[in-house]
Amino acid sequence: MRVDADGTEQPKGETDEPGWEVDPDDESGAAVVATVGRQLRLRREAVGLRAAEFGTAVGYGEDLVYKVEAGRRIPRPEYLDRADEVLGAGGLIAAMKKDVAEVRYPKKVRDLARMEARAVELLSYGSHALHGLLQTEEYACALLGTRRPALSPDELERAVAARMARRSVFERLPAPELSFVLEEVTLRRPIGGTMVQRQQLERLLEVGKMRNVEIQVMSTDRWEHPGTGGRIQVLKFGDGSAVGRTDDEYGGRPVSDPKQLRVLELRYGIIRAQALTPGESLAFIEQVLGET
């Protein structure tokens, strides 16, 4: 049984989990979590608290306290906040939230988020689903829930949280230039149900009105364009370098060779020219919203 800060008792299970499992293949992430766990153990022992006593004080089981301190479990922010209070750390433990924040997410997602955080320009054409940066939390949860093999509740929560964290790109200053071309079907497919679809369309309208963002819709009847092979994405950086990826070539792997990037930019340019203009696209999204 876990007791929340307001005194409410929660049944043992998902709510009893103070964090996420550490990916054994993520060496840098595992090192950060191990360091945080070691600091927690040293501070707990310094004040003379046994693991069971500490667990009772913070509202988690003794076994989970040991997992966090051994670096086998990634602590959630609220766990660190509560530990800071119980151990009288004066904010030093709570400050570890910044170190832990990134490693809560899979390494490949962290790498992508770092590239998006550096990018001065992003070009994205999506053929089957909306770009992760455009997704609402509910849409992302429903979409990721369709994966097979199915994600566990813990994995699903972690994937959604990672995707939402990437949306900080919209708050960056100076703002990067973001260009998205969406297939009409991605607007009409009711992923998550009608209410989730409506909220997603409203989010697109909100984002599409930002000065640094252009959203364009590729009408279904415009089939003769070079995006039929799948997604195309290009990230450009301030030093003049870039990285791109497409589903149908290069094994779907990121590429940075100038010749390969020119091919991707050529294709994207043609796609962008054949899609509805940004103004026409926002009007089209409003129309779909009205029909939903």
C-alpha positions as CSV (number, residue, x, y, z in Angstrom):
1,M,0.0,0.0,0.0
2,R,1.3,3.4,-0.9
3,V,0.2,6.6,0.9
4,D,0.1,9.8,-1.2
5,A,1.2,13.1,0.2
6,D,-2.5,14.0,0.9
7,G,-2.9,10.8,3.0
8,T,-4.8,8.9,0.4
9,E,-3.9,5.2,0.3
10,Q,-3.2,3.7,-3.1
11,P,-3.4,0.0,-3.9
12,K,-0.1,-1.8,-4.6
13,G,0.7,-2.0,-8.3
14,E,1.4,0.6,-10.9
15,T,1.2,3.5,-8.4
16,D,3.8,1.8,-6.2
17,E,6.4,2.2,-9.0
18,P,8.8,5.2,-8.3
19,G,10.4,5.1,-11.7
20,W,11.3,3.1,-14.8
21,E,13.6,0.2,-15.5
22,V,17.1,1.0,-16.6
23,D,18.1,-0.1,-20.1
24,P,21.2,-2.3,-19.6
25,D,22.4,-1.3,-23.1
26,D,22.3,2.4,-22.2
27,E,25.7,2.8,-20.6
28,S,25.6,6.6,-20.1
29,G,22.1,6.5,-18.8
30,A,22.8,3.7,-16.4
31,A,25.9,5.6,-15.1
32,V,23.7,8.6,-14.2
33,V,21.1,6.5,-12.5
34,A,23.8,4.6,-10.5
35,T,25.3,7.8,-9.3
36,V,22.0,9.2,-8.2
37,G,21.2,5.9,-6.4
38,R,24.5,5.9,-4.7
39,Q,24.0,9.5,-3.4
40,L,20.5,8.6,-2.1
41,R,21.9,5.6,-0.2
42,L,24.8,7.6,1.3
43,R,22.5,10.3,2.5
44,R,20.0,7.8,3.9
45,E,22.7,6.0,5.8
46,A,24.1,9.3,7.0
47,V,20.9,10.2,8.8
48,G,20.6,6.7,10.2
49,L,17.5,5.5,8.4
50,R,17.1,1.9,7.3
51,A,15.7,1.3,3.8
52,A,12.4,0.1,5.2
53,E,12.0,3.2,7.4
54,F,13.0,5.5,4.5
55,G,10.5,3.7,2.2
56,T,7.7,4.2,4.7
57,A,8.6,7.9,5.0
58,V,8.6,8.5,1.2
59,G,5.6,6.2,0.5
60,Y,7.3,3.4,-1.3
61,G,8.2,-0.2,-0.5
62,E,11.6,-1.3,0.8
63,D,12.3,-3.4,-2.3
64,L,11.9,-0.4,-4.6
65,V,14.1,1.8,-2.4
66,Y,16.9,-0.8,-2.8
67,K,16.3,-0.9,-6.6
68,V,16.6,2.9,-6.9
69,E,19.7,3.0,-4.7
70,A,21.3,0.1,-6.7
71,G,20.8,2.0,-9.9
72,R,18.3,-0.6,-11.3
73,R,15.3,1.8,-11.2
74,I,15.1,5.4,-12.6
75,P,13.4,7.5,-9.9
76,R,10.5,9.8,-10.8
77,P,10.7,13.5,-10.0
78,E,8.3,13.2,-7.1
79,Y,10.4,10.4,-5.5
80,L,13.4,12.7,-5.5
81,D,11.3,15.6,-4.1
82,R,10.0,13.5,-1.3
83,A,13.5,12.0,-0.6
84,D,14.9,15.5,-0.3
85,E,12.3,16.4,2.3
86,V,12.7,13.2,4.3
87,L,16.5,13.4,4.3
88,G,16.7,17.1,4.9
89,A,18.9,17.6,1.9
90,G,18.0,21.3,1.4
91,G,17.3,20.9,-2.3
92,L,20.4,18.9,-3.2
93,I,18.6,15.7,-4.0
94,A,15.7,17.5,-5.7
95,A,18.4,19.1,-8.0
96,M,19.2,15.7,-9.3
97,K,15.9,15.7,-11.2
98,K,17.7,17.6,-14.0
99,D,20.3,14.9,-14.3
100,V,17.7,12.1,-14.3
101,A,15.2,13.9,-16.6
102,E,16.9,12.9,-19.9
103,V,17.9,9.4,-19.0
104,R,14.3,8.5,-18.2
105,Y,13.8,8.1,-22.0
106,P,15.2,5.5,-24.4
107,K,18.7,6.4,-25.7
108,K,17.5,6.6,-29.4
109,V,14.8,9.1,-28.3
110,R,17.3,11.1,-26.3
111,D,19.6,11.3,-29.3
112,L,16.7,12.4,-31.5
113,A,15.7,15.1,-29.0
114,R,19.2,16.4,-28.8
115,M,19.3,16.8,-32.6
116,E,15.9,18.5,-32.6
117,A,17.2,20.8,-29.8
118,R,20.2,21.8,-32.0
119,A,18.3,22.1,-35.3
120,V,17.7,25.5,-36.9
121,E,15.4,24.0,-39.5
122,L,13.3,20.8,-39.6
123,L,11.7,19.4,-42.7
124,S,9.2,16.6,-42.3
125,Y,6.9,14.7,-44.6
126,G,4.8,11.9,-43.0
127,S,2.7,9.4,-44.9
128,H,1.0,7.3,-42.2
129,A,0.9,9.3,-38.9
130,L,1.5,12.8,-37.7
131,H,5.1,13.8,-36.7
132,G,5.8,13.2,-33.0
133,L,6.3,16.9,-32.4
134,L,2.7,17.6,-33.5
135,Q,1.0,14.9,-31.5
136,T,-1.1,15.5,-28.4
137,E,-0.5,13.2,-25.4
138,E,-3.8,11.4,-26.0
139,Y,-3.1,10.9,-29.7
140,A,0.5,9.6,-28.9
141,C,-0.8,7.2,-26.3
142,A,-3.4,5.8,-28.7
143,L,-1.0,5.6,-31.6
144,L,1.8,3.9,-29.6
145,G,-0.8,1.6,-28.1
146,T,-1.2,0.0,-31.6
147,R,2.4,-1.3,-31.6
148,R,2.9,-5.0,-31.8
149,P,4.3,-6.7,-29.8
150,A,2.3,-4.5,-27.4
151,L,4.2,-2.2,-25.1
152,S,3.8,-2.8,-21.4
153,P,2.0,-0.1,-19.4
154,D,5.4,1.0,-18.1
155,E,6.9,1.1,-21.6
156,L,3.9,2.9,-23.0
157,E,4.1,5.6,-20.3
158,R,7.8,6.0,-20.9
159,A,7.4,6.3,-24.7
160,V,4.6,8.9,-24.4
161,A,6.5,11.0,-21.8
162,A,9.5,11.0,-24.1
163,R,7.5,12.2,-27.0
164,M,5.9,14.9,-25.0
165,A,9.2,16.1,-23.7
166,R,10.4,16.7,-27.3
167,R,7.7,19.3,-27.8
168,S,10.0,21.8,-25.9
169,V,11.4,22.6,-29.4
170,F,8.4,24.9,-29.8
171,E,9.5,27.0,-26.9
172,R,13.1,27.5,-28.0
173,L,14.6,30.9,-28.6
174,P,15.7,31.7,-31.2
175,A,12.9,29.6,-32.7
176,P,13.8,27.0,-35.4
177,E,12.0,27.0,-38.7
178,L,9.7,24.0,-38.7
179,S,8.0,22.6,-41.9
180,F,5.6,19.7,-41.9
181,V,3.7,18.2,-44.8
182,L,0.9,15.9,-43.7
183,E,-1.1,13.4,-45.8
184,E,-4.8,14.1,-45.7
185,V,-5.5,10.6,-44.3
186,T,-3.6,11.4,-41.1
187,L,-6.2,14.1,-40.4
188,R,-9.1,11.9,-41.0
189,R,-8.0,8.7,-39.3
190,P,-9.8,8.7,-35.9
191,I,-6.8,7.5,-33.8
192,G,-8.0,7.2,-30.2
193,G,-11.6,8.0,-31.1
194,T,-13.5,11.1,-32.1
195,M,-12.7,13.3,-29.1
196,V,-8.9,12.5,-29.3
197,Q,-9.1,13.3,-33.1
198,R,-10.8,16.6,-32.5
199,Q,-8.2,17.6,-29.8
200,Q,-5.4,16.7,-32.2
201,L,-6.9,18.8,-35.0
202,E,-7.2,21.7,-32.7
203,R,-3.6,21.3,-31.7
204,L,-2.5,21.3,-35.4
205,L,-4.4,24.6,-35.8
206,E,-2.7,26.1,-32.7
207,V,0.8,25.0,-33.8
208,G,0.2,26.0,-37.5
209,K,-0.4,29.6,-36.5
210,M,3.1,29.9,-34.9
211,R,5.2,32.3,-37.0
212,N,8.1,29.7,-37.3
213,V,5.9,26.8,-38.2
214,E,4.4,25.8,-41.6
215,I,1.9,23.0,-41.8
216,Q,0.9,21.8,-45.3
217,V,-1.6,19.1,-46.3
218,M,-1.1,16.8,-49.2
219,S,-4.5,16.1,-50.6
220,T,-5.2,12.4,-51.2
221,D,-6.0,13.0,-54.9
222,R,-2.4,14.3,-55.5
223,W,-0.8,10.9,-55.7
224,E,2.0,11.5,-58.1
225,H,4.7,12.9,-55.8
226,P,8.0,11.5,-54.5
227,G,6.7,10.8,-51.0
228,T,5.1,7.5,-51.9
229,G,8.1,5.6,-50.4
230,G,7.3,6.8,-46.9
231,R,8.6,9.4,-44.5
232,I,11.2,12.0,-45.3
233,Q,12.9,14.0,-42.6
234,V,15.8,16.5,-42.6
235,L,17.3,18.4,-39.7
236,K,19.6,21.3,-40.4
237,F,22.1,22.7,-37.9
238,G,23.7,26.1,-37.3
239,D,27.1,24.9,-38.4
240,G,25.8,24.1,-41.8
241,S,25.7,20.3,-41.3
242,A,22.5,18.3,-41.6
243,V,21.1,14.8,-41.1
244,G,18.2,13.2,-42.9
245,R,16.2,9.9,-43.1
246,T,13.7,8.3,-45.4
247,D,11.8,5.0,-45.1
248,D,12.5,3.6,-48.6
249,E,16.3,4.2,-48.9
250,Y,19.5,3.9,-46.9
251,G,17.9,1.2,-44.8
252,G,15.9,3.9,-43.0
253,R,19.1,5.0,-41.2
254,P,20.1,8.6,-40.6
255,V,22.4,10.0,-43.4
256,S,24.6,13.0,-43.5
257,D,26.4,12.6,-46.9
258,P,25.8,15.8,-48.9
259,K,24.7,13.9,-52.0
260,Q,22.1,11.9,-50.1
261,L,20.8,14.9,-48.3
262,R,20.4,16.8,-51.7
263,V,18.2,13.9,-52.9
264,L,16.0,14.1,-49.7
265,E,15.8,17.9,-50.0
266,L,14.9,17.7,-53.7
267,R,12.1,15.2,-52.9
268,Y,10.8,17.3,-50.0
269,G,10.8,20.4,-52.2
270,I,8.6,18.8,-54.8
271,I,6.3,17.4,-52.1
272,R,6.0,20.8,-50.5
273,A,5.2,22.5,-53.9
274,Q,2.5,20.0,-54.6
275,A,0.8,20.2,-51.2
276,L,-1.8,22.8,-50.3
277,T,-0.3,26.1,-49.1
278,P,0.0,26.8,-45.4
279,G,-3.1,29.0,-45.5
280,E,-5.1,26.5,-47.5
281,S,-4.0,23.8,-45.2
282,L,-5.2,25.5,-42.0
283,A,-8.5,26.1,-43.7
284,F,-8.6,22.4,-44.7
285,I,-7.9,21.3,-41.1
286,E,-10.7,23.6,-39.9
287,Q,-13.0,22.0,-42.4
288,V,-12.1,18.4,-41.2
289,L,-12.5,19.5,-37.6
290,G,-16.0,20.8,-38.5
291,E,-16.9,17.5,-40.1
292,T,-15.6,15.4,-37.1
